[in-house]
Amino acid sequence: MKVKLLVIGKTDSGALSELISEYELRLKRYISFELEIVPDIRKSGKLSEAEQIRKEAEVLLSRVNPGDKIVLLDERGRQHSSLDFAKYLQQQMNSGIRQLVFIIGGPYGADQRLKQKAMDSWSLSKLTFSHQMVRLFAIEQIYRAMTILKNQPYHHR
């Protein structure tokens, strides 16, 4: 199974980008992983929030293949412990899907069509984080889950 993290817009912070890259490299030792960054919607300052969310959803959904399983990172999604998330990833690997796509929308949230296409939703916390920081947290948690599944010492139980 391949795991893809699909996001809108580049990361503005160099320090955050370095950490994301580090965990991306670590993760690739365990699983086929791709971080796909979709460019920001052009002229978004002239669009309403609802129009921007709709356009972002169109672009994100165009990057998903038929048969991919979509998991939307959403504040109303299901929360997992790290151990439970590792079990969830193992179940997905065992299910025979070719690609699991985690989607992080833009700063205003996700369009209803994107929520409907998602087969699952995942919340990292009840706290609110910037959508750029969520990238790091998501990659780190996927990495942590893989180390748990491989019985590596990264996660201390």
N, C-alpha and C positions, 0 to 999 in steps of 0.2 A: 504494500500500500504506500502511496505517496501522500505526504501532507503538504498542503499549501496554506500560507497565510496571505490573504488578499487584503490590501489596505489602500486607502485614498491619501495621496499626497506624500511628499518626502518628509523625512524627519529633519526638523530645523536645528536641533542641538547636535553638535559634533560629538559630545560625550555620550549622549544617548545612542547615536548612530554606532559608535565604537562598541558599546555594550551589546547592542542588537547583533552586530556582526560577529562578535565573539560567541554568543550563544547560538547563532546560526551555524557557525563552523563546528561547534561542539555537537549540535544536534545532528548534523549530517553524518557523524560517525555511527549513528544508531539507525537512522531512517532516511529515506529519500525525502528531502525537504526543500521547498522553494518559498521565498518571500517575494511576492509580486506587488510592486508599488504602482498603482494606477495614478497618473497625473491628476492634480487638482482640476476641478471643473473651471474652465476659463470664464472670465467675466462674472465670477460668482458674487462679486460685490453688488451687481445689478439685479441679482435674482433674489426672490424671497427665500426664506429658509425652506419652505415646502418645495419650491421649484429646485433648489439645490439638492435636497434630499432625493427627489425623484430622479434627477439627472445622474446623481452618484449611483443610485440603484441600477439604472439602465447600464451604465458602464461596468459596474461590478458584475452584474448578471451576464453580460456579454463575455466575461472572462471565465465563466464556469461551463464545463462540458456536461452534456447529458450523461447521467449516471454518476456524477460526482455527488457526494453527500455534503451538504452545506450545513455548517454550524455557525450561527451568528453570535458574535460577542455582543451581549445586550444587557443592560442593567437589570432587566426583568427576567433574565435567563436563570437557569438552574445553577446553583453553586455546588461545587465539589470540594472535598478535601483533596490533597495531593494524591493520597492513596486511592481514593475513589476515581479520580480523574485518570490515573494510570490504568485502573481496571476498565474504565470506559474506552480508553485508547486501545487496549488489548481486545475488547469486544469488537471494535471497529475493524481492527486488523484481521480478526477471525471471521468477520462477516463476508469477506471477499470483495468489498468495494475497492475500486482501483485508486480513487483519490478522495481524501477528506479535505475539504476546504473550509478553513476558519476565516470568516469575514469580519473585519473591523470597518465600520462605516466612518463617515466624516464627523466633524465636530457637532453637528446638529442631530445626529442619530440616524436611524435606518428607516427607509420607506416601507410601507405596509406590504408591497409586493415582495420585497426582500425577506421580510419576516415570514410571509406565506411560503416562499420557496425553501426557506431553511427547514431542515428536518429536525433540528435541535437548536437550542440557544444556551449560551454559557455566560454566566456572570462571574467575574473575578472577585467581586466584593460588593458590599452594599455601599461602599464609598465610591465617590466619583473621581475618575482619573482622566487626564487628558488622553485623547485618542492616540497620541504619539507614544505616551508612556505605556499604554495598554499593549502596544506591540512588543515591548521588552518583556512585560509580565507574561504575555501569552507564550512567547518563544521560550522563556525560562521555564514556565510550567510544563510545556510540552517536553522540553529537555529533561526536567525533573521526573516526569512520568516515565520517560524511556529509561532513565537510570534506575528507577524503582523496578521496572519490568526486567531489567538486566541484572538486578541485585547488585548494583554499584553503590559505593559508599557516599555519593553526593547527598542523598536524602537520609537524614538521621531520624530513625523511627522512634 
